[in-house]
Amino acid sequence: MGTDEPGHDPADSMASKRRDGVACQELRLSSGDMKWWRDAKFGMFIHWGLYAIPARSEWYMHSAQIPAEQYAKLADEFVPRRFDARQWVRIARQAGMRYLVLTARHHDGFALWDSPSSYRGFCSRRTAARRDFVAEYVGACHDANMRVGLYYSPMDWRFPGYFEPKELPENAALMKEQCYGQVEELMRNYGRIDVLWYDGGWLAHQGTDADAAWLWEPVKLNRMVRRYQPKVVISPRSGWEGDFLCDEGGHEVTGPIAPFAWEKCLNLNRPSWGYNTVQDLMSRDDVIRMLVNVAGRGGNVLLNVGPDRDGVIPPSHVERLREVGLWLERFGESIFGTGPGPFQPVDGHYCSTHEGSTVYVHVLEWRDSPTLELPPLSAVVESCRLVGGSSIGWTQSETQIELTVPTERRQTPCTVIQLKLAGAVTGQPAPVTPPPVRPRPSSGKRRSRR
């Protein structure tokens, strides 16, 4: 991680994206097998490795042009004295998260497990730490009944063949052999794995993951994965199209409901994915608004933290996650286990989710009006109330639904309204033309920073 996908335009909506990768329908999970993941909505990404020692981002080896031999010496210092995977899981659970994804091996090539396939034995079990951190992490997740994910980067900066795969085919083949061996170890040796999060399939930092499929042969690779883990949810970055799409970075999510499974991954600490001495955290409200906007468009949020060299998630990060978790304790019914709609989102104004005959409307901005006007529904609205509060006024006609919430009863960072319908929500919401934007205060709408 560390950069957006090549060619990414932050203004693009998720609905406009297309699957990029080799198609192989037999590898795709069924909607039933994907249900737990789509219901989960919120997960913890964990970027942790040797790069936590210099604390200048996970791309430190490449960006600072550190020779592989010199960078490898960091493994002599990597002895995390306070690493406790059970504590990571407790922090995630307290935040309301339902799954975790750990960087088992990043682009620098250092593996956090006992990896016989690792080139030159570059792994935590065979260097100073003498520990299999993947085993401890997976065990902690299983013990807590939390869904467990592993991130794996096929690319490895130690191999010149990564940067010149056609000029150095034997070296590139050696990197590929390591990839197959390590993925097999991760899928075979640690019990149930729920998410396999590939990253870095693209070659020489150019093009797309699909452009590199000629080298990685991702269908072959993932057929092996399915032999060991038939139900694992696989990301799209191995060159195969994957079980879901990924939108990376802290830019806003806009547009209509996406017609596919997708995940928004971003940093809690904006400067980098790995631990960084520079700290610039997202606010509680920015995290919540991102989660609401993504859930209202049918996606998940994978929010990243970077533990320090001793394996400790910084206390300020823990506190911010706790604040989000307190909000979810009150309003999580409107996020977890829901589907998007029945109303198409209106950027910066509102979005909605539903479960059965219950609809949740998340009002992000009221636009100088005491009422919220929604498109019509065929089902009759039987009741309307604030989540965590009392009933509010509403009217329903053939042309619209109108909700009224007095200013003093509105919630921050968004007002969450529950509608109970006479019947379950069915079908897909129709496209909607956003209403005219009325004049607003000069402070404007909130916007997340990149």
NORZI-V342717 format. One record per residue. N is the residue number from 1. RES is the residue in one small letter. NEAR is the number of other C-alpha atoms within 8 Angstrom. Layout:
BEGIN
n:N res:RES near:NEAR
n:N res:RES near:NEAR
END
This chain:
BEGIN
n:1 res:m near:7
n:2 res:g near:8
n:3 res:t near:5
n:4 res:d near:8
n:5 res:e near:7
n:6 res:p near:7
n:7 res:g near:4
n:8 res:h near:7
n:9 res:d near:5
n:10 res:p near:7
n:11 res:a near:6
n:12 res:d near:9
n:13 res:s near:11
n:14 res:m near:12
n:15 res:a near:9
n:16 res:s near:7
n:17 res:k near:7
n:18 res:r near:4
n:19 res:r near:6
n:20 res:d near:10
n:21 res:g near:12
n:22 res:v near:11
n:23 res:a near:6
n:24 res:c near:9
n:25 res:q near:5
n:26 res:e near:4
n:27 res:l near:9
n:28 res:r near:8
n:29 res:l near:10
n:30 res:s near:6
n:31 res:s near:6
n:32 res:g near:6
n:33 res:d near:8
n:34 res:m near:10
n:35 res:k near:8
n:36 res:w near:7
n:37 res:w near:8
n:38 res:r near:12
n:39 res:d near:10
n:40 res:a near:13
n:41 res:k near:15
n:42 res:f near:13
n:43 res:g near:15
n:44 res:m near:13
n:45 res:f near:12
n:46 res:i near:12
n:47 res:h near:14
n:48 res:w near:14
n:49 res:g near:13
n:50 res:l near:10
n:51 res:y near:15
n:52 res:a near:17
n:53 res:i near:10
n:54 res:p near:6
n:55 res:a near:11
n:56 res:r near:13
n:57 res:s near:14
n:58 res:e near:16
n:59 res:w near:11
n:60 res:y near:12
n:61 res:m near:13
n:62 res:h near:8
n:63 res:s near:7
n:64 res:a near:6
n:65 res:q near:7
n:66 res:i near:10
n:67 res:p near:7
n:68 res:a near:9
n:69 res:e near:6
n:70 res:q near:8
n:71 res:y near:9
n:72 res:a near:8
n:73 res:k near:8
n:74 res:l near:10
n:75 res:a near:11
n:76 res:d near:9
n:77 res:e near:8
n:78 res:f near:11
n:79 res:v near:9
n:80 res:p near:9
n:81 res:r near:6
n:82 res:r near:7
n:83 res:f near:8
n:84 res:d near:7
n:85 res:a near:9
n:86 res:r near:9
n:87 res:q near:7
n:88 res:w near:9
n:89 res:v near:13
n:90 res:r near:8
n:91 res:i near:11
n:92 res:a near:15
n:93 res:r near:9
n:94 res:q near:10
n:95 res:a near:13
n:96 res:g near:11
n:97 res:m near:13
n:98 res:r near:12
n:99 res:y near:13
n:100 res:l near:15
n:101 res:v near:14
n:102 res:l near:11
n:103 res:t near:12
n:104 res:a near:11
n:105 res:r near:13
n:106 res:h near:14
n:107 res:h near:12
n:108 res:d near:10
n:109 res:g near:11
n:110 res:f near:12
n:111 res:a near:13
n:112 res:l near:13
n:113 res:w near:13
n:114 res:d near:11
n:115 res:s near:11
n:116 res:p near:5
n:117 res:s near:8
n:118 res:s near:11
n:119 res:y near:6
n:120 res:r near:4
n:121 res:g near:9
n:122 res:f near:12
n:123 res:c near:13
n:124 res:s near:17
n:125 res:r near:13
n:126 res:r near:11
n:127 res:t near:10
n:128 res:a near:11
n:129 res:a near:12
n:130 res:r near:8
n:131 res:r near:9
n:132 res:d near:11
n:133 res:f near:9
n:134 res:v near:9
n:135 res:a near:9
n:136 res:e near:9
n:137 res:y near:10
n:138 res:v near:10
n:139 res:g near:8
n:140 res:a near:11
n:141 res:c near:13
n:142 res:h near:10
n:143 res:d near:7
n:144 res:a near:7
n:145 res:n near:6
n:146 res:m near:11
n:147 res:r near:11
n:148 res:v near:14
n:149 res:g near:13
n:150 res:l near:12
n:151 res:y near:14
n:152 res:y near:13
n:153 res:s near:12
n:154 res:p near:13
n:155 res:m near:12
n:156 res:d near:12
n:157 res:w near:11
n:158 res:r near:7
n:159 res:f near:10
n:160 res:p near:11
n:161 res:g near:15
n:162 res:y near:14
n:163 res:f near:9
n:164 res:e near:11
n:165 res:p near:12
n:166 res:k near:6
n:167 res:e near:6
n:168 res:l near:10
n:169 res:p near:10
n:170 res:e near:7
n:171 res:n near:12
n:172 res:a near:14
n:173 res:a near:9
n:174 res:l near:8
n:175 res:m near:14
n:176 res:k near:11
n:177 res:e near:8
n:178 res:q near:11
n:179 res:c near:9
n:180 res:y near:9
n:181 res:g near:9
n:182 res:q near:11
n:183 res:v near:10
n:184 res:e near:10
n:185 res:e near:9
n:186 res:l near:8
n:187 res:m near:12
n:188 res:r near:9
n:189 res:n near:6
n:190 res:y near:9
n:191 res:g near:6
n:192 res:r near:6
n:193 res:i near:13
n:194 res:d near:10
n:195 res:v near:12
n:196 res:l near:13
n:197 res:w near:12
n:198 res:y near:14
n:199 res:d near:11
n:200 res:g near:13
n:201 res:g near:16
n:202 res:w near:14
n:203 res:l near:15
n:204 res:a near:7
n:205 res:h near:6
n:206 res:q near:7
n:207 res:g near:8
n:208 res:t near:11
n:209 res:d near:15
n:210 res:a near:13
n:211 res:d near:10
n:212 res:a near:12
n:213 res:a near:14
n:214 res:w near:6
n:215 res:l near:6
n:216 res:w near:11
n:217 res:e near:9
n:218 res:p near:11
n:219 res:v near:10
n:220 res:k near:7
n:221 res:l near:10
n:222 res:n near:9
n:223 res:r near:9
n:224 res:m near:9
n:225 res:v near:12
n:226 res:r near:11
n:227 res:r near:7
n:228 res:y near:8
n:229 res:q near:11
n:230 res:p near:7
n:231 res:k near:8
n:232 res:v near:10
n:233 res:v near:11
n:234 res:i near:11
n:235 res:s near:15
n:236 res:p near:15
n:237 res:r near:13
n:238 res:s near:16
n:239 res:g near:18
n:240 res:w near:15
n:241 res:e near:15
n:242 res:g near:11
n:243 res:d near:11
n:244 res:f near:12
n:245 res:l near:12
n:246 res:c near:10
n:247 res:d near:9
n:248 res:e near:9
n:249 res:g near:11
n:250 res:g near:11
n:251 res:h near:8
n:252 res:e near:9
n:253 res:v near:9
n:254 res:t near:10
n:255 res:g near:10
n:256 res:p near:12
n:257 res:i near:13
n:258 res:a near:12
n:259 res:p near:6
n:260 res:f near:7
n:261 res:a near:11
n:262 res:w near:12
n:263 res:e near:12
n:264 res:k near:13
n:265 res:c near:14
n:266 res:l near:11
n:267 res:n near:13
n:268 res:l near:11
n:269 res:n near:13
n:270 res:r near:12
n:271 res:p near:10
n:272 res:s near:12
n:273 res:w near:15
n:274 res:g near:16
n:275 res:y near:18
n:276 res:n near:12
n:277 res:t near:6
n:278 res:v near:5
n:279 res:q near:8
n:280 res:d near:7
n:281 res:l near:8
n:282 res:m near:10
n:283 res:s near:7
n:284 res:r near:10
n:285 res:d near:8
n:286 res:d near:10
n:287 res:v near:11
n:288 res:i near:10
n:289 res:r near:11
n:290 res:m near:11
n:291 res:l near:11
n:292 res:v near:11
n:293 res:n near:11
n:294 res:v near:13
n:295 res:a near:14
n:296 res:g near:15
n:297 res:r near:13
n:298 res:g near:15
n:299 res:g near:14
n:300 res:n near:15
n:301 res:v near:14
n:302 res:l near:12
n:303 res:l near:12
n:304 res:n near:14
n:305 res:v near:16
n:306 res:g near:13
n:307 res:p near:15
n:308 res:d near:13
n:309 res:r near:13
n:310 res:d near:10
n:311 res:g near:12
n:312 res:v near:9
n:313 res:i near:11
n:314 res:p near:8
n:315 res:p near:6
n:316 res:s near:6
n:317 res:h near:12
n:318 res:v near:10
n:319 res:e near:8
n:320 res:r near:10
n:321 res:l near:13
n:322 res:r near:11
n:323 res:e near:10
n:324 res:v near:13
n:325 res:g near:11
n:326 res:l near:9
n:327 res:w near:9
n:328 res:l near:11
n:329 res:e near:8
n:330 res:r near:9
n:331 res:f near:11
n:332 res:g near:9
n:333 res:e near:8
n:334 res:s near:10
n:335 res:i near:11
n:336 res:f near:9
n:337 res:g near:10
n:338 res:t near:10
n:339 res:g near:11
n:340 res:p near:12
n:341 res:g near:16
n:342 res:p near:11
n:343 res:f near:10
n:344 res:q near:13
n:345 res:p near:14
n:346 res:v near:10
n:347 res:d near:8
n:348 res:g near:7
n:349 res:h near:11
n:350 res:y near:12
n:351 res:c near:17
n:352 res:s near:15
n:353 res:t near:16
n:354 res:h near:15
n:355 res:e near:10
n:356 res:g near:7
n:357 res:s near:11
n:358 res:t near:12
n:359 res:v near:14
n:360 res:y near:12
n:361 res:v near:13
n:362 res:h near:12
n:363 res:v near:12
n:364 res:l near:11
n:365 res:e near:9
n:366 res:w near:10
n:367 res:r near:9
n:368 res:d near:7
n:369 res:s near:6
n:370 res:p near:9
n:371 res:t near:9
n:372 res:l near:9
n:373 res:e near:8
n:374 res:l near:8
n:375 res:p near:8
n:376 res:p near:10
n:377 res:l near:8
n:378 res:s near:4
n:379 res:a near:9
n:380 res:v near:9
n:381 res:v near:10
n:382 res:e near:8
n:383 res:s near:8
n:384 res:c near:13
n:385 res:r near:11
n:386 res:l near:12
n:387 res:v near:10
n:388 res:g near:6
n:389 res:g near:6
n:390 res:s near:7
n:391 res:s near:8
n:392 res:i near:10
n:393 res:g near:8
n:394 res:w near:9
n:395 res:t near:7
n:396 res:q near:10
n:397 res:s near:7
n:398 res:e near:6
n:399 res:t near:6
n:400 res:q near:11
n:401 res:i near:13
n:402 res:e near:11
n:403 res:l near:11
n:404 res:t near:10
n:405 res:v near:10
n:406 res:p near:7
n:407 res:t near:6
n:408 res:e near:4
n:409 res:r near:6
n:410 res:r near:9
n:411 res:q near:7
n:412 res:t near:6
n:413 res:p near:8
n:414 res:c near:11
n:415 res:t near:12
n:416 res:v near:13
n:417 res:i near:12
n:418 res:q near:12
n:419 res:l near:13
n:420 res:k near:11
n:421 res:l near:13
n:422 res:a near:9
n:423 res:g near:8
n:424 res:a near:9
n:425 res:v near:11
n:426 res:t near:4
n:427 res:g near:4
n:428 res:q near:6
n:429 res:p near:8
n:430 res:a near:6
n:431 res:p near:6
n:432 res:v near:5
n:433 res:t near:4
n:434 res:p near:5
n:435 res:p near:4
n:436 res:p near:4
n:437 res:v near:5
n:438 res:r near:6
n:439 res:p near:6
n:440 res:r near:7
n:441 res:p near:5
n:442 res:s near:4
n:443 res:s near:4
n:444 res:g near:6
n:445 res:k near:6
n:446 res:r near:4
n:447 res:r near:6
n:448 res:s near:9
n:449 res:r near:5
n:450 res:r near:6
END
